[in-house]
Amino acid sequence: MADQAGLKWVGVIFATVTLAVMITTGMVVKGYAVGSYSLDSATTISDR
């Protein structure tokens, strides 16, 4: 049987990583919505 204290710490670690990913994703989506980031910034040969 698994140690419950160890499983609690594994859960805390996974929850922390999940929260960090959610915050980072939200910041990136907000950046694209506001216009801070752009997907069309690369210049191609056809643009010249």
C-alpha positions, 0 to 999 in steps of 0.5 A: 500500500502506498504511503498517504503522506507521500501521495499528498506531496505528489498531489501538491506538486501536480496541483502546483504545476497545473496551476502554473501552466494554467496561469501561463496559458492565460497570460499568453491568450491575453497577450494575443487578444490584446495584440502584444503578440502577433503570428504574422511578424515573419517576413516571407519571400512573397511579401517582398 
